[in-house]
């Protein structure tokens, strides 16, 4: 890509306001070194040298959108606890609005704690409550989303589902109906519990494991022909305009019914795959809002997802690094009208 094309791409992204709805969390890290095995059990003893907390889940999607120049507005739930306060401080530190963050004193804030030694994950500890949010909270969130949509231009609504209970069936259906009414494109990053819930959205982005388990279609990894057939049948059943499946080391697959494309993974050093799906979702959603062709959307998202895998822990894509990588990439014409999807 030429530099002027890259500038045009980011100028498009900078005009976009995205609502992010879903499960936000704190990603906590304990970095250390292993020098001995515990005498109490055959497990490593990690001597902690550094602690760090980051924004995760739907909040990491928001960070990626922000890094790419867009304006994200996150709608999520935290607990009335120490980690909930930490979450809001992290939001403030990163310049993200907390206007859509609701507090539920009956829930705990979701925290994923990763223990890492010499660049390797030793263990992960999850603190969470996965019950669906209460009807009162659902109504409050719907009201807040509706007010935002009524009071300012919104270019895309992104549902980020980590199976932690924020996205209830009723909440999805009502917000999706609002989006259809207002002509706002919608994108979904699903998980297992709600997988079959999602329908009539513009972009549906599972990974391969989620797709196979969610659809109960016995597709072998690497069998691209079977995947194409299964994906397009599911796309038609659920009225998706685009289905976009990430295949980890095998790259990505995308279909809009008219054309189907597979792009292999970019060869690079993989330090940590955590958060790569958030980055892919963010880039794909911005491309959706900007009216970028599906095959270009897939390649841009694939490239950005690979870049964050080079970093340890969950991190948003680095815009400068992304721009430099794009300069080395040959892509077809980027901008077409939104009806192309």
MORA-V572330 format. One record per residue. N is the residue number from 1. PSI is psi in whole degrees, -180 to 180 (NA if undefined). OMEGA is omega in radians with two decimals (none if undefined). Layout:
# MORA-V572330
n:psi:omega
N:PSI:OMEGA
N:PSI:OMEGA
This chain:
# MORA-V572330
n:psi:omega
1:145:3.08
2:156:-3.12
3:-36:-3.14
4:-32:3.07
5:-40:3.13
6:-41:3.09
7:-42:3.11
8:-40:3.13
9:-49:-3.11
10:-29:3.03
11:-38:3.06
12:-47:-3.12
13:-37:-3.08
14:-18:3.14
15:-6:-2.96
16:132:2.95
17:126:-3.06
18:129:2.98
19:128:3.11
20:121:-3.07
21:123:3.12
22:-159:-3.00
23:107:3.07
24:157:-3.07
25:171:3.00
26:128:2.99
27:115:-3.11
28:141:-3.09
29:135:2.95
30:109:3.13
31:139:-3.13
32:-164:3.14
33:150:3.13
34:120:3.13
35:-8:3.14
36:166:3.12
37:143:-3.11
38:137:3.06
39:-13:-3.08
40:-24:-3.12
41:158:-3.11
42:65:-3.14
43:152:-3.13
44:147:2.98
45:123:3.14
46:119:3.05
47:110:-3.02
48:130:3.11
49:-17:-3.10
50:143:3.04
51:146:-3.12
52:146:3.05
53:137:-3.14
54:166:3.04
55:135:-3.10
56:176:3.13
57:-133:-3.13
58:-27:3.09
59:-32:3.08
60:-35:3.01
61:-44:3.11
62:-42:3.11
63:-41:3.11
64:-43:3.10
65:-44:3.12
66:-42:-3.12
67:-29:-3.13
68:2:3.04
69:-8:-3.11
70:171:3.08
71:106:3.12
72:146:2.99
73:114:-3.04
74:133:3.03
75:116:-3.10
76:-178:-3.09
77:136:2.97
78:166:3.10
79:166:3.06
80:69:-3.01
81:179:-3.10
82:-42:-3.12
83:-30:3.05
84:-41:3.07
85:-41:3.10
86:-42:3.13
87:-47:-3.12
88:-35:3.08
89:-40:3.10
90:-39:3.08
91:-46:-3.13
92:-43:-3.13
93:-37:-3.12
94:5:3.08
95:27:3.12
96:140:3.14
97:139:3.06
98:16:-3.07
99:-26:-3.13
100:10:-3.11
101:117:3.12
102:152:-3.11
103:130:3.09
104:109:-3.10
105:-12:-3.13
106:-5:-3.12
107:161:2.96
108:152:3.06
109:133:3.14
110:130:3.12
111:128:2.98
112:118:-3.14
113:120:-3.14
114:134:3.08
115:121:-2.99
116:132:3.08
117:128:3.13
118:40:3.09
119:2:-3.11
120:139:3.05
121:125:3.08
122:-41:-3.13
123:163:3.02
124:136:3.13
125:123:-3.14
126:132:3.00
127:117:-3.00
128:162:2.95
129:122:-2.99
130:3:3.07
131:150:3.06
132:147:3.10
133:159:-3.08
134:159:3.06
135:-36:3.13
136:-45:3.11
137:-39:3.10
138:-45:3.13
139:-39:3.14
140:-40:3.13
141:-42:3.11
142:-42:3.11
143:-43:-3.13
144:-42:3.12
145:-45:-3.12
146:-42:3.13
147:-41:3.13
148:-45:-3.13
149:-36:-3.13
150:-28:-2.97
151:-11:3.14
152:157:3.11
153:133:3.08
154:129:-3.02
155:-22:3.12
156:145:3.04
157:127:-3.04
158:122:3.07
159:118:-3.12
160:102:-3.00
161:114:3.07
162:19:3.13
163:33:3.12
164:2:2.96
165:-5:-3.13
166:-42:-3.11
167:99:3.06
168:159:3.09
169:-43:-3.12
170:-42:-3.13
171:-45:3.12
172:-49:-3.06
173:-41:-3.10
174:-42:3.13
175:-39:3.12
176:-39:3.08
177:-40:3.09
178:-42:3.13
179:-43:3.12
180:-42:3.12
181:-40:-3.08
182:-4:-3.13
183:30:-3.13
184:125:3.09
185:148:-3.14
186:146:3.12
187:143:-3.09
188:130:2.95
189:102:-2.94
190:165:2.90
191:-177:-2.91
192:-48:-2.99
193:-45:-3.09
194:9:-2.95
195:-49:-3.09
196:-9:-3.13
197:-37:-2.93
198:130:3.08
199:161:3.08
200:47:3.05
201:164:-3.08
202:-36:-3.08
203:126:3.12
204:118:-2.98
205:80:2.99
206:165:2.89
207:175:-3.02
208:-45:-3.13
209:-44:3.12
210:-40:-3.12
211:-48:-3.10
212:-45:-3.13
213:-38:-3.09
214:-35:-3.12
215:-14:-3.07
216:36:3.07
217:121:-3.03
218:78:-3.14
219:127:3.10
220:139:3.13
221:130:-3.10
222:-15:3.10
223:83:-3.02
224:-33:3.14
225:-45:3.10
226:-39:3.12
227:-45:3.12
228:-46:-3.11
229:-46:-3.12
230:-42:-3.11
231:-42:-3.09
232:-34:3.05
233:-43:3.14
234:-38:3.10
235:-44:3.14
236:-42:-3.14
237:-41:-3.02
238:1:3.08
239:39:3.03
240:141:3.00
241:-38:3.12
242:137:2.93
243:128:-3.00
244:113:-3.04
245:124:3.07
246:140:-3.00
247:25:-3.09
248:-118:-3.03
249:-10:3.13
250:0:3.06
251:-137:-3.08
252:156:3.08
253:139:3.12
254:144:3.13
255:138:3.00
256:13:-3.14
257:-35:3.11
258:-41:3.12
259:150:3.11
260:136:-3.09
261:142:3.00
262:134:3.11
263:127:-3.13
264:161:3.11
265:148:3.02
266:133:-3.12
267:119:3.14
268:168:3.12
269:129:-3.14
270:113:3.09
271:-37:-3.03
272:127:-3.13
273:-4:-3.13
274:130:3.07
275:-6:-3.13
276:-37:3.11
277:-36:3.09
278:-41:-3.14
279:-45:3.10
280:-45:-3.13
281:-41:-3.11
282:-48:-3.13
283:-44:-3.13
284:-40:-3.13
285:-40:3.09
286:-39:3.08
287:-39:3.09
288:-48:-3.13
289:-33:-3.11
290:-6:3.13
291:28:-3.13
292:142:-3.05
293:147:-3.07
294:-43:-3.10
295:-31:3.08
296:-41:3.04
297:-47:-3.10
298:-42:-3.11
299:-40:3.10
300:-45:-3.13
301:-41:3.13
302:-44:3.14
303:-46:-3.11
304:-41:3.12
305:-38:3.10
306:-35:-3.11
307:-42:-3.10
308:-20:3.09
309:-15:3.11
310:-11:-3.09
311:146:3.09
312:135:3.13
313:179:-3.11
314:117:-3.14
315:150:3.01
316:161:3.13
317:145:3.10
318:117:-3.04
319:-42:-3.12
320:-44:3.12
321:-41:3.11
322:-43:3.12
323:-43:-3.14
324:-40:3.11
325:-36:3.13
326:-32:3.12
327:-25:-3.14
328:-4:-2.98
329:136:3.07
330:116:3.13
331:153:3.07
332:178:-3.11
333:132:-2.99
334:-48:-2.84
335:117:3.01
336:168:-3.13
337:157:-3.05
338:-24:-3.13
339:-11:3.13
340:-22:3.13
341:NA:none
